[in-house]
Amino acid sequence: MVNEPLMCCEENCVHCEAVKQVGCRMPDEQTARLTSDFFKAFADKTRVRILSALAIHELCVCDIADLLGMTQSAISHQLSFLKQARLVVGRKEGKTVYYTLCDGHIRTILRQGIEHVQEETTGDV
Protein backbone atom coordinates (compact mmCIF):
# COMPACT_ATOMS: atom_id res chain seq x y z
CA MET A 1 0.00 0.00 0.00
CA VAL A 2 1.33 3.44 -0.92
CA ASN A 3 1.55 5.93 1.92
CA GLU A 4 -0.84 8.79 1.27
CA PRO A 5 0.30 12.31 2.12
CA LEU A 6 -0.97 13.60 5.44
CA MET A 7 -3.76 16.11 4.97
CA CYS A 8 -3.94 17.42 8.51
CA CYS A 9 -4.26 21.05 7.52
CA GLU A 10 -7.38 20.39 5.46
CA GLU A 11 -8.84 18.45 8.37
CA ASN A 12 -7.72 21.08 10.89
CA CYS A 13 -5.83 18.42 12.82
CA VAL A 14 -3.57 19.93 15.50
CA HIS A 15 -1.32 17.73 17.61
CA CYS A 16 -1.87 19.65 20.84
CA GLU A 17 0.75 17.89 22.97
CA ALA A 18 3.48 18.35 20.35
CA VAL A 19 2.54 22.00 19.86
CA LYS A 20 2.60 22.55 23.63
CA GLN A 21 6.04 20.90 24.01
CA VAL A 22 7.53 22.90 21.16
CA GLY A 23 5.84 26.20 22.03
CA CYS A 24 7.29 26.40 25.53
CA ARG A 25 10.83 25.79 24.24
CA MET A 26 10.84 28.25 21.33
CA PRO A 27 12.49 31.65 21.70
CA ASP A 28 10.24 34.65 22.26
CA GLU A 29 9.82 37.32 19.56
CA GLN A 30 12.62 39.59 20.82
CA THR A 31 15.09 36.71 21.15
CA ALA A 32 14.18 35.50 17.65
CA ARG A 33 14.73 39.00 16.23
CA LEU A 34 18.09 39.42 17.97
CA THR A 35 19.18 35.97 16.82
CA SER A 36 18.17 36.81 13.26
CA ASP A 37 20.20 40.03 13.45
CA PHE A 38 23.15 38.05 14.82
CA PHE A 39 23.14 35.68 11.86
CA LYS A 40 22.86 38.56 9.37
CA ALA A 41 26.42 39.42 10.33
CA PHE A 42 27.52 36.09 8.86
CA ALA A 43 25.64 36.77 5.60
CA ASP A 44 28.48 38.70 3.97
CA LYS A 45 31.65 37.03 2.66
CA THR A 46 33.87 39.97 3.65
CA ARG A 47 32.61 39.84 7.23
CA VAL A 48 33.13 36.06 7.30
CA ARG A 49 36.71 36.56 6.11
CA ILE A 50 37.32 39.26 8.73
CA LEU A 51 35.87 37.04 11.48
CA SER A 52 38.02 34.14 10.23
CA ALA A 53 41.14 36.27 10.42
CA LEU A 54 40.26 37.53 13.90
CA ALA A 55 39.62 33.96 15.05
CA ILE A 56 43.30 33.33 14.35
CA HIS A 57 44.90 36.53 15.63
CA GLU A 58 44.16 40.00 16.95
CA LEU A 59 44.56 42.50 14.07
CA CYS A 60 44.24 46.22 13.33
CA VAL A 61 42.36 47.76 10.38
CA CYS A 62 45.58 48.10 8.36
CA ASP A 63 46.42 44.42 8.87
CA ILE A 64 42.96 43.28 7.81
CA ALA A 65 42.90 45.61 4.79
CA ASP A 66 46.25 44.24 3.61
CA LEU A 67 45.19 40.65 4.24
CA LEU A 68 41.92 41.00 2.29
CA GLY A 69 43.24 43.37 -0.37
CA MET A 70 40.68 46.02 0.48
CA THR A 71 40.71 49.66 1.55
CA GLN A 72 40.94 50.59 5.21
CA SER A 73 37.67 52.47 4.82
CA ALA A 74 35.85 49.35 3.60
CA ILE A 75 37.28 47.29 6.47
CA SER A 76 36.37 49.97 9.02
CA HIS A 77 32.80 49.94 7.71
CA GLN A 78 32.56 46.16 8.14
CA LEU A 79 34.20 46.25 11.56
CA SER A 80 31.65 48.86 12.65
CA PHE A 81 28.86 46.48 11.62
CA LEU A 82 30.54 43.59 13.46
CA LYS A 83 31.03 45.71 16.59
CA GLN A 84 27.37 46.74 16.56
CA ALA A 85 26.40 43.07 16.20
CA ARG A 86 28.64 42.35 19.22
CA LEU A 87 30.86 39.93 17.32
CA VAL A 88 34.14 41.84 17.65
CA VAL A 89 35.70 44.14 20.21
CA GLY A 90 38.49 46.66 19.91
CA ARG A 91 41.43 47.30 22.19
CA LYS A 92 43.19 50.63 21.82
CA GLU A 93 46.97 50.79 22.04
CA GLY A 94 48.16 54.33 21.41
CA LYS A 95 46.43 55.43 18.21
CA THR A 96 45.92 51.88 16.95
CA VAL A 97 42.83 49.78 17.65
CA TYR A 98 43.33 46.02 17.63
CA TYR A 99 40.28 43.88 16.99
CA THR A 100 39.44 40.41 18.18
CA LEU A 101 36.35 38.21 18.45
CA CYS A 102 34.02 38.97 21.37
CA ASP A 103 34.14 35.46 22.76
CA GLY A 104 34.56 31.78 22.06
CA HIS A 105 30.95 31.40 20.91
CA ILE A 106 31.71 33.40 17.76
CA ARG A 107 34.76 31.26 17.02
CA THR A 108 32.72 28.06 17.52
CA ILE A 109 29.83 29.19 15.30
CA LEU A 110 32.22 30.33 12.57
CA ARG A 111 34.25 27.11 12.74
CA GLN A 112 31.15 24.92 12.64
CA GLY A 113 29.75 26.85 9.68
CA ILE A 114 32.99 26.48 7.74
CA GLU A 115 33.24 22.79 8.62
CA HIS A 116 29.64 22.23 7.49
CA VAL A 117 30.29 23.90 4.13
CA GLN A 118 33.53 21.98 3.63
CA GLU A 119 31.75 18.67 4.36
CA GLU A 120 29.07 19.55 1.82
CA THR A 121 31.63 20.41 -0.88
CA THR A 122 33.84 17.35 -0.31
CA GLY A 123 30.97 14.92 0.09
CA ASP A 124 32.04 13.93 3.62
CA VAL A 125 29.13 13.60 6.00
C-alpha positions, 0 to 999 in steps of 0.5 A: 500500500502506498503511503498517502500524504498527510492532509492534517491542515485540510482536516484542521488536525492539530497535535496539541501535545506536540505543539505545547512541548515545542511552544514552551521551548521556542524563543520569544519574539525579541530573542528571535529578532536578535538571533536573526540580526546576529546571523545577518552578520555572517551573511556577507563574505567579507565579514566572514573573512574578517571574522576568520582572520580575527579567530586566528589573531588580533589585528588592526584595520591596516592588517585586515585591509592588507590581508583581504586586499581592500581599503581601510575604509571598507574594512572599518565599515565592516568592523563597525557592523561587526562591533554593533552586532557584538561579534568583535571588540576593539582594544586601543593601544596608542592610536591603533585599535586592535580587533578580536572576536568577542568570545569563544561562541563566535569562534565556535559558530564560525568554525562549525559553519565552515566545517559544514560547508567543507563537508558539503563540498567534499561529500564527507558527511 
